[in-house]
Amino acid sequence: MKFFLLVFLTLASNFALAHGMSAEDQARILNAGYFEFIRLGATHMLSGYDHLLFLFGVLFFLTRFKDILVLITAFTIGHSITLVFATIAGITANYYLIDAVIALTVCYKAFENLDGFKKYLQVSSPSLAWMVFIFGLIHGFGLSTRLQQLPLGEDGIVLKILAFNVGVEVGQIIALSIIFVLLAGWRKTASFQKFSAAANVLLMFVGGLLLLMQLHGYQHSAYPDDFPLNKDDHSHVHEDMKKSESALSNYPRRLNLNEEPGDSTEGPSVHSHDGKNFHID
């Protein structure tokens, strides 16, 4: 039973990193232009289910355009601040822990949607606009931590960061449009009133599950010797699974660092065990 639980958590933690920056991303971005960074930002946002779940919770009961505009603006300003300035300053943290905090923001929004502050804590809920802004800062720091996994270089680094942020905004607009249409259609049905509470309970459960997944990933990265799998083999499992889920895995341009002019064969691949030190297989 413990073995199957271990396997499940290992697979789940890799699923929770599906929108991470793999070694393949790191290699392909070396000679990328600004448009490539825009595409990466948009793709990363659209594959960032923790960000999308939070936005789903924010929009769940909103019907007035003014309210939506205020909250999304607060979120956008928040994540833009930390994404840009943390990346320029090189401020980073363990991305498992940052993603764990992001998972908590999903739980918080679901709890607030269920009117949990009044029902269970007998207090009024904090200002939603300010909380969304603060959570935007956290989400932006998570995006910055991921972006800093890429070899950004020194030339035009500010423009690259801004291009990535523009891509994030593009992806966010696309995601918000889809979420808004789906929720607007659901609100017109009788099932919305019947199942809205259940939907937010499910949202809180998924947020809690993501929290456990990220904490599990942190345990593997910080204390690899505490798990039965060999440290090097386990690192390869995480890297290979994350690579297969790369947001850039279908990009048409493939970078081959060892390719000679006229040579179309695919050379050795850049590989990393810890996201920092790279070697060629």
C-alpha positions in Angstrom: 0.0 0.0 0.0 2.8 2.4 0.9 4.5 1.6 -2.5 1.4 2.5 -4.5 1.0 5.7 -2.4 4.6 6.6 -3.2 4.1 6.0 -6.9 0.9 8.1 -6.9 2.6 11.0 -5.2 5.6 10.8 -7.5 3.4 11.0 -10.6 1.2 13.6 -9.0 4.1 15.9 -8.1 5.4 15.7 -11.7 1.9 16.5 -13.0 1.9 19.5 -10.7 5.1 20.7 -12.5 3.7 20.4 -16.0 4.0 24.2 -16.6 7.6 24.3 -15.4 10.7 25.2 -17.3 12.4 22.0 -18.4 16.0 21.6 -19.7 14.5 21.6 -23.2 13.0 25.0 -22.6 16.4 26.2 -21.3 18.2 25.0 -24.4 15.7 26.3 -26.9 15.5 29.8 -25.5 19.2 30.5 -25.9 18.9 32.2 -29.3 15.2 33.1 -29.0 13.9 36.5 -30.0 11.3 38.7 -28.1 8.4 37.0 -29.9 9.5 33.7 -28.6 9.4 35.0 -25.1 5.9 36.3 -25.7 4.8 32.9 -26.9 6.5 31.3 -23.9 4.7 33.7 -21.5 1.3 33.0 -23.0 1.9 29.2 -23.1 3.1 29.2 -19.6 0.0 31.0 -18.3 -2.4 28.8 -20.3 -0.7 25.7 -18.9 -0.5 27.1 -15.4 -3.6 25.4 -13.9 -2.9 26.9 -10.4 -3.1 30.4 -11.9 -6.2 29.4 -13.9 -7.9 27.8 -10.8 -7.4 31.0 -8.8 -8.8 33.2 -11.6 -11.8 30.8 -11.9 -12.4 31.3 -8.2 -12.1 35.1 -8.6 -14.6 35.2 -11.4 -17.0 32.7 -10.0 -19.7 35.0 -8.6 -18.8 38.2 -10.5 -21.3 39.5 -13.0 -20.6 43.2 -13.3 -17.9 44.2 -15.7 -16.7 46.9 -13.3 -16.0 44.4 -10.6 -14.2 42.1 -12.9 -12.1 44.9 -14.3 -11.0 46.1 -10.8 -10.0 42.7 -9.5 -8.2 41.5 -12.7 -6.4 44.9 -12.8 -5.3 44.4 -9.2 -4.1 40.9 -10.0 -2.3 42.0 -13.2 -0.5 44.9 -11.4 0.5 42.5 -8.6 2.0 39.8 -10.7 3.6 42.2 -13.1 5.5 43.9 -10.2 7.1 40.8 -8.8 7.6 39.1 -12.2 9.6 42.0 -13.6 11.5 43.3 -10.6 12.2 39.9 -9.0 13.6 38.7 -12.3 15.7 41.8 -12.9 17.1 41.7 -9.3 17.6 37.9 -9.4 15.5 37.3 -6.4 14.3 33.7 -6.4 13.1 30.9 -4.0 12.4 27.2 -4.1 9.7 26.9 -6.8 8.0 24.0 -5.0 7.4 26.2 -2.0 6.2 29.2 -4.1 3.8 26.9 -6.0 2.6 25.5 -2.6 1.7 29.1 -1.5 -0.1 29.6 -4.9 -2.1 26.5 -4.2 -3.1 28.1 -0.8 -4.4 31.1 -2.7 -6.7 28.8 -4.6 -8.0 27.3 -1.3 -8.4 30.8 0.1 -10.6 32.0 -2.8 -12.8 28.9 -2.6 -13.2 29.4 1.2 -14.1 33.0 0.6 -16.6 32.1 -2.1 -18.3 29.7 0.4 -18.6 32.7 2.8 -16.4 30.8 5.2 -15.2 33.9 7.1 -18.7 34.6 8.3 -19.9 31.0 8.7 -16.9 29.6 10.5 -14.8 32.5 11.8 -17.6 35.0 12.5 -15.6 37.8 10.9 -16.0 39.8 7.7 -13.8 38.7 4.8 -10.8 41.0 4.0 -11.0 43.4 1.1 -11.1 41.2 -2.0 -9.3 43.8 -4.2 -6.4 44.0 -1.8 -6.2 40.2 -1.3 -6.2 39.7 -5.1 -3.4 42.2 -5.4 -1.4 40.5 -2.7 -2.0 37.1 -4.3 -1.0 38.6 -7.6 2.4 39.5 -6.1 2.8 35.8 -5.0 1.7 34.5 -8.4 4.1 36.9 -10.2 7.0 35.7 -7.9 6.2 32.1 -9.0 6.3 33.2 -12.6 9.6 35.0 -12.0 11.1 31.9 -10.3 10.2 29.8 -13.4 11.5 32.4 -15.8 14.8 32.6 -14.0 15.3 28.9 -14.8 16.0 30.0 -18.4 19.4 31.2 -19.6 18.3 34.8 -20.2 21.8 36.2 -21.0 22.8 39.8 -20.6 21.7 41.4 -23.9 18.2 42.8 -23.9 17.3 41.1 -20.6 14.8 43.7 -19.6 13.0 43.5 -22.9 13.0 39.8 -22.7 11.4 39.9 -19.3 8.8 42.5 -20.5 8.1 40.3 -23.6 7.5 37.3 -21.3 5.2 39.5 -19.2 3.3 40.6 -22.3 2.8 37.0 -23.2 1.5 36.2 -19.7 -1.1 39.0 -20.1 -2.1 37.6 -23.5 -2.5 34.1 -22.1 -4.4 35.6 -19.1 -6.8 37.4 -21.4 -7.5 34.3 -23.4 -8.0 32.2 -20.2 -10.3 34.9 -18.7 -12.4 35.1 -21.8 -13.0 31.3 -21.8 -13.7 31.2 -18.1 -16.1 34.1 -18.3 -18.0 32.6 -21.2 -18.3 29.2 -19.4 -19.4 30.8 -16.1 -21.9 33.1 -17.8 -23.5 30.2 -19.6 -23.6 28.1 -16.4 -25.2 30.9 -14.4 -28.2 30.8 -16.7 -29.0 27.2 -15.7 -30.7 25.9 -12.6 -27.7 23.8 -11.8 -25.6 26.8 -10.9 -27.5 27.6 -7.7 -27.7 23.9 -7.0 -24.0 23.1 -7.4 -22.2 26.4 -6.9 -21.3 25.5 -3.4 -20.2 22.0 -4.4 -18.0 23.5 -7.1 -16.2 25.7 -4.6 -15.8 22.8 -2.2 -14.2 20.9 -5.1 -12.0 23.9 -5.9 -10.8 24.0 -2.3 -10.1 20.2 -2.5 -8.1 20.6 -5.7 -6.1 23.5 -4.2 -5.3 21.3 -1.1 -4.3 18.5 -3.4 -2.0 20.8 -5.3 -0.5 22.0 -2.0 0.3 18.4 -1.0 1.8 17.7 -4.4 4.1 20.7 -4.2 5.2 19.9 -0.7 5.9 16.3 -1.8 8.0 17.7 -4.6 9.9 19.9 -2.2 10.6 16.9 0.1 12.1 15.1 -2.9 14.3 18.0 -3.9 15.4 18.9 -0.3 15.6 15.5 1.2 16.3 13.0 -1.6 18.0 10.4 0.7 14.8 10.0 2.7 13.1 8.2 -0.2 13.7 4.6 -1.3 14.6 5.4 -4.9 18.2 6.1 -5.8 18.8 9.9 -5.7 20.2 10.1 -9.3 17.6 7.8 -10.7 14.8 9.7 -9.0 16.1 13.0 -10.3 16.1 11.5 -13.8 12.5 10.4 -13.4 11.4 13.9 -12.4 13.4 15.6 -15.1 12.3 13.2 -17.9 8.6 13.5 -16.9 8.8 17.2 -16.6 10.5 17.4 -20.0 7.8 15.4 -21.6 5.2 18.0 -20.3 7.3 20.9 -21.5 5.3 24.0 -22.6 7.7 24.4 -25.5 7.8 20.7 -26.5 5.9 21.4 -29.7 7.8 24.5 -30.7 8.9 24.4 -34.4 12.4 25.7 -33.8 14.8 23.2 -32.2 18.1 24.3 -31.0 21.1 21.9 -31.4 24.2 23.3 -29.8 26.4 20.8 -31.5 25.0 21.1 -35.0 27.4 21.9 -37.8 26.3 23.8 -41.0 24.5 21.3 -43.3 24.2 18.7 -40.6 20.4 18.0 -39.9 20.9 15.2 -37.4 19.9 15.9 -33.9 22.9 16.0 -31.6 23.3 15.4 -27.8 20.7 17.0 -25.6 21.4 19.4 -22.7 20.3 17.8 -19.4 20.1 19.0 -15.8 19.4 17.2 -12.6 18.8 20.2 -10.4 17.7 22.9 -12.8 21.0 24.8 -12.5 23.9 22.5 -13.5 23.8 21.3 -17.1 25.6 18.5 -18.9 25.3 16.9 -22.3 24.0 13.3 -22.6 
